[in-house]
Amino acid sequence: GEPTPAISDAHKGPTGVLEIPQRFLMGPGPANADPRILAAQSLPLLGHMHPPFLKIMDEVQQGLRYLFQSDTKYTLCASGTGHAGMEMAIANLLEPGEKIVVGNNGIWGTRVCDMADRFGAEVVNLQTAAGTSFSLAELTAALEQHKPAVLFLCQGESSTGVHQSLAGVGEACAKNGTLLLVDTVCSLGGVPMYADAWGVDAIYSGSQKCLSAPPGAAPLMLNDKALQKIKSRKTKVRSYYLDLNLVGDYWGWFGSRSYHHTGMVSMWYAMREALAIVSEEGLEAGWVRHEQAHKALWAGLSEMGLHPFVADPKDRLVTVNTIKVPEGVDWAAVCKNAMDKFSVEIAGGLGPTAGQIWRVGLMGYNAKPANVELVLAAFKDGLTQQGFLKA
Ligand code: PMP
């Protein structure tokens, strides 16, 4: 028979109850989860096809319609983080050889270029400087020149702190037979989104930012036009796990329900609760709360002599704030001091902004005055240590 050697303890797993320090996650995400959402995740599991669980999935889909401001039937959560939503959108909306114009003004556009290339699309990289957004004129010119199947834009570029306006873009896309795909991972719930009114055809997002849930769910929506595109594909979606023909059927998009993969039971509880919190507060009140936190942060930072990385005030994202590191200041030392002394996470730059900026997230549960005050206190202390502020 099979040999049965002595069990090796060389790689024995951890023992004892897990303990986690309380930290204030004020970087670009994840943000702190609302305790009500964490509590929902500790409820007993249901089977992933049990009727009471399917009802929770229905509630998630309905809550997403409110969040996206869309009457579409086609909402769901991809099982995974924001990247799963990104890859799902790209894998389904593009067939090999089709064109995508990628508005690239930071790390997310760069990654979408890479992903679309992997799925065999023809990628047009529409690059603009980090810290700026695209004008409608630039986008319209690219649409008319390339007539792409898809235009990608990132509403909230978290590597640069830029907010991309969508005004007029949906209309320009429709005129050119292009589907508009928008990344809202760090903006959905924090800034206005009116998918139907703005003509946005497809959106993906993430759970761990303005929705105050842990990472692990990627809200996604398609309108009828985007769904039609997927239904009329000539080639199979090249990812089984992310094929919306199959995942959509689990979420009831096509009238029945079939098992595709095991729904992320506790994570969908979290999303149900997150969306209940959004509905109870009301979208507009949530947007105003995020805006106020952003204003309060900048009132304090300006007083310390700090400046925004994004030059044009209308391009500034309220949910992820980017702050120029002044000459002679060690940005990493300020981050370390904030963590060591205040348990506050302040992030440095990423991609095109590495070493040049700090990033402060004011998202979801964290977009409130007490958290703003804490971040300001951490900056004041760090900048004093650095000799930038007088003691
Ligand atoms: N897009 C944007 C704008 C993001 O900020 C992020 C996360 N930082 C992502 C996509 C990717 O999401 P995730 O890390 O959850 O996969």
Boltz pocket constraint, residues with backbone or C-beta under 6 A from the ligand:
constraints:
  - pocket:
      binder: B
      contacts: [[A, 28], [A, 29], [A, 81], [A, 82], [A, 83], [A, 84], [A, 86], [A, 108], [A, 154], [A, 156], [A, 157], [A, 158], [A, 183], [A, 184], [A, 185], [A, 186], [A, 206], [A, 215]]
      max_distance: 6.0
